[in-house]
Amino acid sequence: MPTTIDAPVAFSIAASRALGERLGDSPTTAALRAEAAAVSTVKAWPDSYAERPWKYYPLRRFALDGYAPALPESRQVEVSGGAQAGVTVSTFEAAKDAKQRDLIDRRLGSAVQPTANRFAAYHYAFLSGGVLVDIAPNEEPKQPLRITRNFSTAKQFAAPHTLIVTGANSRIDVIEDYRSSDEDMLVFPAVEVLPGPGSTVRYTAIHRWGANTRVFGEQRMVPERDSAFVGLSVVTGGSVVKSHIESSLTARGSSSELYALAMGTDAQHIDFYTLQDHIGPDTRSDLLFKAALTGHSRAAYYGLTRVGVGAKNADANQQNRNLLLSDTAKADSDPVLEILTSDIIRCSHGATAGPVDQEQLYYLQTRGLRHHEAEALLVRAFLGQVLDRVPDEALRDELAAVLDAKLG
């Protein structure tokens, strides 16, 4: 029988059940919550020495002591763009329509498993603030859907969840904007993306957390045939932002493009683990993650591109680039290929870390720019390679402004 691990009373099985009752869980969601709560009492935190995705963030002293699960009134969720034809958006608590409720019951937890690790278990045990995005078949909403989440209460533990389900041959752009105050808090978000056959989902996560927020997130995409996913993560805030991002390319002809931009200052720790898992035939993936770091900030990247035996004609690329703007900034990059078949189109990877080009910096200074202005211009050009892949001009300008504000 598994050994039970002590946890604060605020995170007990009884506390999880009480939260579910308050939120009006359906029987299916209540069972999922109960399973996760039970798992959280027997699973240990990941071992940074034995589990490679956790290599760069030791968890020896990690604990929930002093925190309490977020109550509904301690968070704000705002949605815009949900009134378009073919778009259904609802919080889990407000999903009283039989179709919405059935969709949540069937799909919640199907991509990000509650038993994956202790972080996922605590997420589902204390899930609050879930949002369902359901796109009807053959619909292409003209405006992006935006979900803005704001957290402000000190010492809260928040577990927001976003579930995106799209019908066949549809197309949707979803922007999720995470914000928090400068209070000390923990956030365990999860995002599940389930594109239908022939559909396209663009998902952008903007992490502009407060200075004392620690974030440990899970995101997983599981497509159907010929569907496409484009994910972008932009990180400028938070003391720790650790994201696990997976694309499980199980269906023939499915594709995944993963992009990220990170600006680290002070002692920020920005940590990505990615998995591009080619399982079905004729699948494609591309990945470009870039970080610019100053102060004592640190960026860590561990990415695995796996091509399975059945992934005939796989086409995969993985690149991580880091720009070090101070002598005390640090970047760890560990891109990995695991190829189990020779019948592929391409499988490549690469990584770099270093300072700005001194010749380029000198050239700009000879043209009248001061040192910090020249450096900022080079940083913008470095990050611009990812921004240029954002087709929505308004979003591209918004992200550029977020990064400019961080650059100062």
Secondary structure in CASP SS format (residue, H / E / C, confidence):
PFRMAT SS
TARGET T0000
AUTHOR 0000-0000-0000
METHOD secondary structure of the structure
MODEL  1
M C 1.00
P C 1.00
T C 1.00
T C 1.00
I C 1.00
D C 1.00
A C 1.00
P C 1.00
V H 1.00
A H 1.00
F H 1.00
S C 1.00
I H 1.00
A H 1.00
A H 1.00
S H 1.00
R H 1.00
A H 1.00
L H 1.00
G H 1.00
E H 1.00
R H 1.00
L H 1.00
G C 1.00
D C 1.00
S C 1.00
P H 1.00
T H 1.00
T H 1.00
A H 1.00
A H 1.00
L H 1.00
R H 1.00
A H 1.00
E H 1.00
A H 1.00
A H 1.00
A H 1.00
V H 1.00
S H 1.00
T C 1.00
V C 1.00
K C 1.00
A C 1.00
W C 1.00
P C 1.00
D C 1.00
S C 1.00
Y C 1.00
A C 1.00
E C 1.00
R H 1.00
P H 1.00
W H 1.00
K C 1.00
Y C 1.00
Y C 1.00
P C 1.00
L C 1.00
R C 1.00
R C 1.00
F C 1.00
A C 1.00
L C 1.00
D C 1.00
G C 1.00
Y C 1.00
A E 1.00
P E 1.00
A C 1.00
L C 1.00
P H 1.00
E H 1.00
S H 1.00
R E 1.00
Q E 1.00
V E 1.00
E E 1.00
V E 1.00
S E 1.00
G C 1.00
G C 1.00
A C 1.00
Q C 1.00
A C 1.00
G C 1.00
V E 1.00
T E 1.00
V E 1.00
S E 1.00
T E 1.00
F C 1.00
E C 1.00
A C 1.00
A C 1.00
K C 1.00
D C 1.00
A H 1.00
K H 1.00
Q H 1.00
R H 1.00
D H 1.00
L H 1.00
I H 1.00
D H 1.00
R H 1.00
R H 1.00
L C 1.00
G C 1.00
S C 1.00
A C 1.00
V C 1.00
Q C 1.00
P C 1.00
T C 1.00
A C 1.00
N C 1.00
R H 1.00
F H 1.00
A H 1.00
A H 1.00
Y H 1.00
H H 1.00
Y H 1.00
A H 1.00
F C 1.00
L C 1.00
S C 1.00
G C 1.00
G E 1.00
V E 1.00
L E 1.00
V E 1.00
D E 1.00
I E 1.00
A C 1.00
P C 1.00
N C 1.00
E C 1.00
E C 1.00
P C 1.00
K C 1.00
Q C 1.00
P C 1.00
L E 1.00
R E 1.00
I E 1.00
T E 1.00
R E 1.00
N E 1.00
F E 1.00
S C 1.00
T C 1.00
A C 1.00
K C 1.00
Q E 1.00
F E 1.00
A E 1.00
A C 1.00
P C 1.00
H E 1.00
T E 1.00
L E 1.00
I E 1.00
V E 1.00
T E 1.00
G C 1.00
A C 1.00
N C 1.00
S C 1.00
R E 1.00
I E 1.00
D E 1.00
V E 1.00
I E 1.00
E E 1.00
D E 1.00
Y E 1.00
R E 1.00
S E 1.00
S C 1.00
D C 1.00
E C 1.00
D C 1.00
M E 1.00
L E 1.00
V E 1.00
F C 1.00
P C 1.00
A E 1.00
V E 1.00
E E 1.00
V E 1.00
L E 1.00
P C 1.00
G C 1.00
P C 1.00
G C 1.00
S C 1.00
T E 1.00
V E 1.00
R E 1.00
Y E 1.00
T E 1.00
A E 1.00
I E 1.00
H E 1.00
R E 1.00
W C 1.00
G C 1.00
A C 1.00
N C 1.00
T E 1.00
R E 1.00
V E 1.00
F E 1.00
G E 1.00
E E 1.00
Q E 1.00
R E 1.00
M E 1.00
V C 1.00
P C 1.00
E C 1.00
R C 1.00
D C 1.00
S C 1.00
A E 1.00
F E 1.00
V E 1.00
G E 1.00
L E 1.00
S E 1.00
V E 1.00
V E 1.00
T C 1.00
G C 1.00
G C 1.00
S C 1.00
V E 1.00
V E 1.00
K E 1.00
S E 1.00
H E 1.00
I E 1.00
E E 1.00
S E 1.00
S E 1.00
L E 1.00
T C 1.00
A C 1.00
R C 1.00
G C 1.00
S C 1.00
S E 1.00
S E 1.00
E E 1.00
L E 1.00
Y E 1.00
A E 1.00
L E 1.00
A E 1.00
M E 1.00
G E 1.00
T C 1.00
D C 1.00
A C 1.00
Q C 1.00
H E 1.00
I E 1.00
D E 1.00
F E 1.00
Y E 1.00
T E 1.00
L E 1.00
Q E 1.00
D E 1.00
H E 1.00
I C 1.00
G C 1.00
P C 1.00
D C 1.00
T C 1.00
R E 1.00
S E 1.00
D E 1.00
L E 1.00
L E 1.00
F E 1.00
K E 1.00
A E 1.00
A E 1.00
L E 1.00
T C 1.00
G C 1.00
H C 1.00
S C 1.00
R E 1.00
A E 1.00
A E 1.00
Y E 1.00
Y E 1.00
G E 1.00
L E 1.00
T E 1.00
R E 1.00
V E 1.00
G C 1.00
V C 1.00
G C 1.00
A C 1.00
K C 1.00
N C 1.00
A E 1.00
D E 1.00
A E 1.00
N E 1.00
Q E 1.00
Q E 1.00
N E 1.00
R E 1.00
N E 1.00
L E 1.00
L E 1.00
L C 1.00
S C 1.00
D C 1.00
T C 1.00
A C 1.00
K E 1.00
A E 1.00
D E 1.00
S E 1.00
D E 1.00
P E 1.00
V E 1.00
L E 1.00
E E 1.00
I E 1.00
L C 1.00
T C 1.00
S C 1.00
D C 1.00
I E 1.00
I E 1.00
R E 1.00
C E 1.00
S E 1.00
H E 1.00
G E 1.00
A E 1.00
T E 1.00
A E 1.00
G E 1.00
P C 1.00
V C 1.00
D C 1.00
Q H 1.00
E H 1.00
Q H 1.00
L H 1.00
Y H 1.00
Y H 1.00
L H 1.00
Q H 1.00
T H 1.00
R C 1.00
G C 1.00
L C 1.00
R C 1.00
H H 1.00
H H 1.00
E H 1.00
A H 1.00
E H 1.00
A H 1.00
L H 1.00
L H 1.00
V H 1.00
R H 1.00
A H 1.00
F H 1.00
L H 1.00
G H 1.00
Q H 1.00
V H 1.00
L H 1.00
D C 1.00
R C 1.00
V C 1.00
P C 1.00
D C 1.00
E H 1.00
A H 1.00
L H 1.00
R H 1.00
D H 1.00
E H 1.00
L H 1.00
A H 1.00
A H 1.00
V H 1.00
L H 1.00
D H 1.00
A H 1.00
K H 1.00
L H 1.00
G C 1.00
END
